[in-house]
């Protein structure tokens, strides 16, 4: 098996890692006339302020190898470039927060993976319904746009009755940029790592949030 095939298999396995999280979430049923243009809609939203942080994260991922080389050859230049990257990230977060109605909404409890999610909602959606999904991840302030199919949507049971939501829905992600899928995988792994550090008796104050 080639290294590329091994990498693809590892990425596929990571796509099924799951974590309980709380995210800002916008859901919109996709009308029938738009169903044939889902990939086109994803491309059209690349320059949207909502997805600016995910686009920046994808670019940063492409620069990792070159940055390591610069660190080895010229640490001062590498430090300067990292400072510029942080400045751009601050601007990206400000742009996302200033033009995003999701920021003011309450967080939805979710069980999230790169392949789909279970989420508590107020409105019932029919199985098979295609949804446009806008997801805002914290603390990175990263907005991700994707489309997914409703697998099922059932009234909440214990222990969700006191959550304030009426239904628990399962969604399978069907249309998303590959770099956004990788971004969600990294988010899930980071959340899992933070949770393990919080449970560790040796974790110091604030260590889990690094």
C-alpha positions as CSV (number, residue, x, y, z in Angstrom):
1,X,0.0,0.0,0.0
2,X,1.4,3.4,-1.0
3,X,1.9,6.2,1.5
4,X,-0.8,8.2,-0.2
5,X,-3.3,5.3,0.3
6,X,-2.3,5.0,4.0
7,X,-2.8,8.7,4.5
8,X,-6.2,8.6,2.8
9,X,-7.2,5.6,5.1
10,X,-6.0,7.4,8.2
11,X,-8.0,10.6,7.2
12,X,-11.1,8.5,6.6
13,X,-10.8,6.8,10.1
14,X,-10.4,10.3,11.7
15,X,-13.5,11.5,10.0
16,X,-15.5,9.1,12.3
17,X,-14.0,10.5,15.5
18,X,-16.8,12.1,17.5
19,X,-17.0,14.7,20.3
20,X,-19.7,16.3,22.3
21,X,-19.5,20.0,21.7
22,X,-21.5,23.2,21.7
23,X,-21.6,25.2,18.4
24,X,-23.5,28.1,16.9
25,X,-25.7,26.6,14.2
26,X,-27.8,27.8,11.3
27,X,-30.0,25.4,9.4
28,X,-32.0,26.1,6.2
29,X,-34.0,23.6,4.2
30,X,-32.8,23.6,0.6
31,X,-35.6,24.1,-2.0
32,X,-35.8,21.6,-4.8
33,X,-34.7,24.1,-7.5
34,X,-31.3,24.5,-5.7
35,X,-30.5,20.8,-5.2
36,X,-28.5,20.6,-8.5
37,X,-26.3,23.5,-7.6
38,X,-24.9,22.6,-4.1
39,X,-21.2,22.3,-5.1
40,X,-21.6,25.6,-7.0
41,X,-23.1,27.3,-3.9
42,X,-20.1,26.1,-1.9
43,X,-17.7,27.7,-4.3
44,X,-19.7,30.9,-4.4
45,X,-19.3,31.3,-0.6
46,X,-15.5,31.0,-0.6
47,X,-15.2,34.8,-0.4
48,X,-18.0,35.2,2.2
49,X,-17.1,36.7,5.5
50,X,-18.6,33.8,7.3
51,X,-16.1,31.3,5.8
52,X,-13.0,33.6,6.0
53,X,-11.5,31.8,9.0
54,X,-11.9,28.4,7.4
55,X,-10.2,29.7,4.2
56,X,-7.4,31.2,6.3
57,X,-7.0,27.9,8.1
58,X,-6.7,26.0,4.8
59,X,-4.0,28.4,3.6
60,X,-2.1,28.0,6.9
61,X,-2.3,24.2,6.5
62,X,-0.7,24.5,3.0
63,X,2.2,26.6,4.5
64,X,3.1,24.2,7.3
65,X,6.0,22.4,5.5
66,X,7.5,25.6,4.2
67,X,7.2,27.2,7.7
68,X,9.1,24.4,9.2
69,X,11.9,24.8,6.7
70,X,12.1,28.6,7.4
71,X,12.2,27.9,11.2
72,X,15.2,25.6,10.7
73,X,17.0,28.0,8.4
74,X,16.0,31.4,9.8
75,X,14.1,31.5,13.2
76,X,13.8,35.3,13.2
77,X,12.0,35.3,9.8
78,X,9.8,32.5,11.0
79,X,8.9,34.4,14.1
80,X,8.0,37.5,12.1
81,X,5.8,35.4,9.7
82,X,4.0,33.8,12.6
83,X,3.3,37.3,14.1
84,X,1.8,38.4,10.7
85,X,-0.3,35.2,10.7
86,X,-1.7,36.1,14.1
87,X,-2.5,39.6,13.0
88,X,-4.4,38.2,10.0
89,X,-6.2,35.8,12.3
90,X,-7.3,38.7,14.6
91,X,-8.7,40.6,11.6
92,X,-10.4,37.4,10.3
93,X,-12.2,36.9,13.7
94,X,-13.3,40.5,13.8
95,X,-14.7,40.2,10.3
96,X,-16.6,37.1,11.2
97,X,-18.0,38.5,14.4
98,X,-19.0,41.8,12.8
99,X,-21.0,40.2,10.0
100,X,-22.5,37.1,11.5
101,X,-25.9,36.6,13.1
102,X,-24.9,33.3,14.6
103,X,-22.6,35.0,17.1
104,X,-25.6,36.2,19.1
105,X,-27.5,32.9,19.0
106,X,-27.3,30.3,21.8
107,X,-25.0,27.3,21.3
108,X,-26.6,24.0,20.2
109,X,-25.4,20.8,21.9
110,X,-24.0,18.5,19.2
111,X,-22.2,15.2,18.9
112,X,-19.9,16.1,16.0
113,X,-17.7,14.3,13.5
114,X,-16.4,15.2,10.1
115,X,-19.0,12.9,8.6
116,X,-22.1,14.1,10.3
117,X,-23.6,15.1,13.7
118,X,-26.4,14.6,16.1
119,X,-27.9,17.9,17.2
120,X,-30.7,19.1,19.5
121,X,-33.2,21.4,17.6
122,X,-36.6,23.1,18.2
123,X,-38.0,22.4,14.7
124,X,-38.8,19.0,13.3
125,X,-37.2,18.2,9.9
126,X,-38.3,15.3,7.7
127,X,-35.9,12.4,7.0
128,X,-34.3,12.9,3.6
129,X,-34.6,16.7,3.8
130,X,-31.4,18.4,2.4
131,X,-30.2,21.2,4.7
132,X,-27.8,24.1,4.2
133,X,-25.7,24.1,7.4
134,X,-23.8,27.0,8.7
135,X,-21.6,26.0,11.7
136,X,-19.5,28.4,13.9
137,X,-16.8,26.6,15.9
138,X,-15.3,28.0,19.0
139,X,-12.8,29.1,20.3
140,X,-11.3,29.5,16.8
141,X,-14.3,31.5,15.5
142,X,-14.2,29.4,12.3
143,X,-17.3,29.4,10.1
144,X,-18.0,26.3,8.0
145,X,-20.7,26.1,5.3
146,X,-21.8,22.6,4.1
147,X,-24.9,20.6,3.0
148,X,-26.3,17.5,4.6
149,X,-29.2,15.0,4.6
150,X,-31.5,14.5,7.6
151,X,-31.2,10.9,8.7
152,X,-33.9,11.1,11.4
153,X,-35.5,13.6,13.7
154,X,-37.2,12.3,16.8
155,X,-38.7,13.9,20.0
156,X,-36.1,14.1,22.8
157,X,-35.9,11.4,25.4
158,X,-34.0,11.2,28.7
159,X,-31.5,12.8,29.4
160,X,-32.3,15.6,26.9
161,X,-35.8,16.5,28.2
162,X,-34.4,19.4,30.3
163,X,-32.3,20.8,27.5
164,X,-34.9,23.2,26.2
165,X,-35.0,21.6,22.8
166,X,-37.8,19.5,21.3
167,X,-36.0,17.1,18.9
168,X,-32.8,15.2,18.5
169,X,-31.8,15.1,14.8
170,X,-29.1,13.2,13.0
171,X,-27.5,14.7,9.9
172,X,-25.1,13.2,7.4
173,X,-22.7,15.7,5.7
174,X,-22.9,15.2,1.9
175,X,-21.4,18.3,0.3
176,X,-18.4,20.2,1.8
177,X,-15.0,21.3,0.9
178,X,-12.3,18.8,1.7
179,X,-10.3,21.4,3.6
180,X,-13.4,22.1,5.8
181,X,-13.7,18.4,6.5
182,X,-10.0,18.4,7.6
183,X,-10.7,21.5,9.7
184,X,-13.6,19.7,11.5
185,X,-11.4,16.7,12.1
186,X,-8.7,18.9,13.7
187,X,-11.4,20.6,15.8
188,X,-12.7,17.2,17.0
189,X,-9.2,15.9,17.9
190,X,-8.4,19.2,19.7
191,X,-11.6,18.9,21.8
192,X,-10.9,15.3,22.6
193,X,-7.3,16.2,23.7
194,X,-8.6,19.1,25.8
195,X,-11.1,16.8,27.5
196,X,-8.4,14.2,28.3
197,X,-6.2,16.9,29.8
198,X,-9.2,18.2,31.9
199,X,-9.7,14.7,33.3
200,X,-6.0,14.2,34.0
201,X,-5.0,14.9,37.6
202,X,-1.7,16.3,36.5
203,X,-3.2,19.0,34.2
204,X,-2.4,22.4,35.6
205,X,-4.8,25.5,35.5
206,X,-5.5,26.6,32.0
207,X,-3.5,23.8,30.5
208,X,-6.5,22.2,28.8
209,X,-7.3,25.3,26.8
210,X,-4.0,25.6,25.0
